[in-house]
Amino acid sequence: MAFMEKPPAGKVLLDDTVPLTAQIEASQSLHSHTISTLSLPLPPKKLIGNMEREFIAERQKGLQAYLDVITTHHILSNCELVKKFLDPNSYSVNYTEIALQHVSMFFRSEPKWEVVEPLKDIGWRIRKKYFLMKIKNQPKERLMLSWADPGPDKYLSDKDLQYAVKLLSSCSHPYIYKITFATANESSALVIRPFSEKGTLKDLIYKAKPKDPFLKKYCNPKKIQGLELQQIKTYGRQILEVLKFLHEKGFPYGHLHSANVMLDGDTCKLLDLENSLLGLPSFYRSYFSQFRKINTLEGVDVHCFGHLLYEMTYGRPPDTIPVDSFPPAPSVFVVSVLESILTCEAMKNGMPTVSRLLQMPLFSDVLLTNSEKPQFKIPTKLKEALKTSKECIEKRLTEEQKLIHQHRRLTRAQSHHGSEEEKKKRKILARKKSKRSAYESGEEHSAKYSNSNNSAGSGASSPLTSPSSPTPPSTAGASSIPPAPPPPPLPPAAPPLSTEVPMQPNPQPDVSASRGALLSSIQNFQKGTLKKTQTCDYSAPRIS
């Protein structure tokens, strides 16, 4: 099918939001210098004794801790410099040069546009570049051009992608930022919008200048302060309204964050609708991919709205997700909305719908004064392609969540079994098992010894099983030879043994017991008990 067309040969669509990790495994000495996997000024260096094994090991630990901080920081971990350092093979391309080549080709067919200056690193995406533009016959008007290549979630065919991107300029909504021009081909998309000197909602929260690099603006803000309650209510309601509109149109979004919300006076307007068409990964993907209940783009939008609401309220993003407790907020209604989205319980039960959030007290009493009628006509054929693309995006998300869940379970099990406490428990159990084995072995030996003694004693004192007198001979017999001694008695029955340790009976009879029985039979012999017999002696010679 068209929407499942494969990317061109050699084209690798990486998900840049996947966190990278690094482990410092070893270091080596070369020409009197120590070369390690990471060469940073932290921890502090040492001039004398810097080749000692203890110092190198301690420094390696410090560098590993520093590296872990970088790779777990949401903004730093997505930085191009960090990606290039950790994975130079995948991030060796100069995307600024590629973007300039595509933009130059665009200007050949559209000569009315002119580049004023490149806006270096104002966004967080590695493969998306920005340029300040102007129209030649309107030199004072400033516009912003954004260029991006497709991402790992591009499931539209090239034909559908080009048509959908061009359709964006016809979208009219009071809370969607106007697109002046948009075009796409099989390898990239180019969108031109008016440039706002006021900046985005994130610029307002962090009190930053729009043209500054992303890291400088948002990574380490000097002052942390949330917005006023009325701003939170109004901006939140406007954003929810536009999300509801897109969901009803069947248009996938999934890219909500405060830097994608442009401020136009007191109105919030959504940016970068083309991201979902190009299949670019979401800014918060590394968060919601951890929770299997957030498995639809509608749920993704609600989760991202929770991040945005937290940022508007407290002036900074949450430290961890899920959030266990919330600092004091301007209203309990704010906390109520945050609890329905960002808590552990919310992650387990699933995200509320946009309609449910609009009914909550924080937003239900907000009056919207904008009377512009929304217009966004999507042809039926394109709607079907968008629906299929949305399903494919959600399927990839579900598969990724499943892999993360399996990996987390395996890591947790390995960590549990490798912990010092678990090792101590295993040693104690092994010691107890060894003692139990020794005790049971001793009991078995004792039972065998006791059984042997009991057999000997019962043989000497038990009553005879043979008759007290020998069996009289047959009357047909003429011999007066005394009868043979009686056979030895059968060995006595063994006492019952323990069910825990089965023992084999001794097959050999006890010799001392047999001799005792024979001696007793001889001693108790009485001659008077014998019957008289008549002997016919035919041994004398007969003379005929």
Rosetta blueprint (number, residue, H / E / L):
1 M L
2 A H
3 F H
4 M H
5 E L
6 K L
7 P L
8 P L
9 A L
10 G L
11 K L
12 V L
13 L L
14 L L
15 D L
16 D L
17 T L
18 V L
19 P L
20 L L
21 T L
22 A L
23 Q L
24 I L
25 E L
26 A L
27 S E
28 Q E
29 S E
30 L E
31 H L
32 S L
33 H E
34 T E
35 I E
36 S E
37 T L
38 L L
39 S L
40 L L
41 P L
42 L L
43 P L
44 P L
45 K L
46 K L
47 L L
48 I L
49 G L
50 N L
51 M L
52 E L
53 R H
54 E H
55 F H
56 I H
57 A H
58 E H
59 R H
60 Q H
61 K H
62 G H
63 L H
64 Q H
65 A H
66 Y H
67 L H
68 D H
69 V H
70 I H
71 T H
72 T H
73 H L
74 H L
75 I L
76 L H
77 S H
78 N H
79 C L
80 E H
81 L H
82 V H
83 K H
84 K H
85 F H
86 L H
87 D L
88 P L
89 N L
90 S L
91 Y L
92 S L
93 V L
94 N L
95 Y H
96 T H
97 E H
98 I H
99 A H
100 L H
101 Q H
102 H H
103 V H
104 S H
105 M H
106 F H
107 F H
108 R H
109 S H
110 E L
111 P L
112 K L
113 W E
114 E E
115 V E
116 V E
117 E E
118 P E
119 L E
120 K L
121 D L
122 I L
123 G L
124 W L
125 R L
126 I L
127 R L
128 K E
129 K E
130 Y E
131 F E
132 L E
133 M E
134 K E
135 I E
136 K L
137 N L
138 Q E
139 P E
140 K E
141 E E
142 R E
143 L E
144 M E
145 L E
146 S E
147 W E
148 A E
149 D L
150 P L
151 G L
152 P L
153 D L
154 K L
155 Y L
156 L L
157 S L
158 D H
159 K H
160 D H
161 L H
162 Q H
163 Y H
164 A H
165 V H
166 K H
167 L H
168 L H
169 S H
170 S H
171 C L
172 S E
173 H L
174 P L
175 Y L
176 I E
177 Y L
178 K L
179 I L
180 T L
181 F E
182 A E
183 T E
184 A E
185 N L
186 E L
187 S L
188 S L
189 A E
190 L E
191 V E
192 I E
193 R E
194 P E
195 F L
196 S L
197 E L
198 K L
199 G L
200 T E
201 L H
202 K H
203 D H
204 L H
205 I H
206 Y H
207 K L
208 A L
209 K L
210 P L
211 K L
212 D L
213 P L
214 F H
215 L H
216 K H
217 K H
218 Y H
219 C L
220 N L
221 P L
222 K L
223 K L
224 I L
225 Q L
226 G L
227 L L
228 E L
229 L H
230 Q H
231 Q H
232 I H
233 K H
234 T H
235 Y H
236 G H
237 R H
238 Q H
239 I H
240 L H
241 E H
242 V H
243 L H
244 K H
245 F H
246 L H
247 H H
248 E H
249 K H
250 G L
251 F L
252 P L
253 Y L
254 G L
255 H L
256 L L
257 H L
258 S H
259 A H
260 N H
261 V E
262 M E
263 L E
264 D E
265 G L
266 D L
267 T E
268 C E
269 K E
270 L E
271 L L
272 D L
273 L L
274 E H
275 N H
276 S H
277 L H
278 L H
279 G L
280 L L
281 P L
282 S L
283 F L
284 Y L
285 R H
286 S H
287 Y H
288 F H
289 S L
290 Q L
291 F L
292 R L
293 K L
294 I L
295 N L
296 T L
297 L H
298 E H
299 G H
300 V H
301 D H
302 V H
303 H H
304 C H
305 F H
306 G H
307 H H
308 L H
309 L H
310 Y H
311 E H
312 M H
313 T H
314 Y H
315 G L
316 R L
317 P L
318 P L
319 D L
320 T L
321 I L
322 P L
323 V L
324 D L
325 S L
326 F L
327 P L
328 P L
329 A L
330 P L
331 S L
332 V H
333 F H
334 V H
335 V H
336 S H
337 V H
338 L H
339 E H
340 S H
341 I H
342 L H
343 T L
344 C H
345 E H
346 A H
347 M H
348 K H
349 N H
350 G L
351 M L
352 P L
353 T L
354 V H
355 S H
356 R H
357 L H
358 L H
359 Q L
360 M L
361 P H
362 L H
363 F H
364 S H
365 D L
366 V L
367 L L
368 L L
369 T L
370 N L
371 S L
372 E L
373 K L
374 P L
375 Q E
376 F L
377 K L
378 I L
379 P L
380 T H
381 K H
382 L H
383 K H
384 E H
385 A H
386 L H
387 K H
388 T H
389 S H
390 K H
391 E H
392 C H
393 I H
394 E H
395 K H
396 R H
397 L H
398 T H
399 E H
400 E H
401 Q H
402 K H
403 L H
404 I H
405 H H
406 Q H
407 H H
408 R H
409 R H
410 L H
411 T H
412 R H
413 A H
414 Q H
415 S H
416 H H
417 H H
418 G H
419 S L
420 E H
421 E H
422 E H
423 K H
424 K H
425 K H
426 R H
427 K H
428 I H
429 L H
430 A H
431 R H
432 K H
433 K H
434 S H
435 K H
436 R H
437 S H
438 A H
439 Y H
440 E H
441 S H
442 G H
443 E H
444 E H
445 H H
446 S H
447 A H
448 K H
449 Y H
450 S H
451 N H
452 S H
453 N H
454 N H
455 S H
456 A H
457 G H
458 S H
459 G H
460 A H
461 S H
462 S L
463 P L
464 L L
465 T L
466 S L
467 P L
468 S L
469 S L
470 P L
471 T L
472 P L
473 P L
474 S L
475 T L
476 A L
477 G L
478 A L
479 S L
480 S L
481 I L
482 P L
483 P L
484 A L
485 P L
486 P L
487 P L
488 P L
489 P L
490 L L
491 P L
492 P L
493 A L
494 A L
495 P L
496 P L
497 L L
498 S L
499 T L
500 E L
501 V L
502 P L
503 M L
504 Q L
505 P L
506 N L
507 P L
508 Q L
509 P L
510 D L
511 V H
512 S H
513 A H
514 S H
515 R H
516 G H
517 A H
518 L H
519 L H
520 S H
521 S H
522 I H
523 Q H
524 N L
525 F L
526 Q L
527 K H
528 G H
529 T H
530 L L
531 K L
532 K L
533 T L
534 Q L
535 T L
536 C L
537 D L
538 Y L
539 S L
540 A L
541 P L
542 R L
543 I L
544 S L
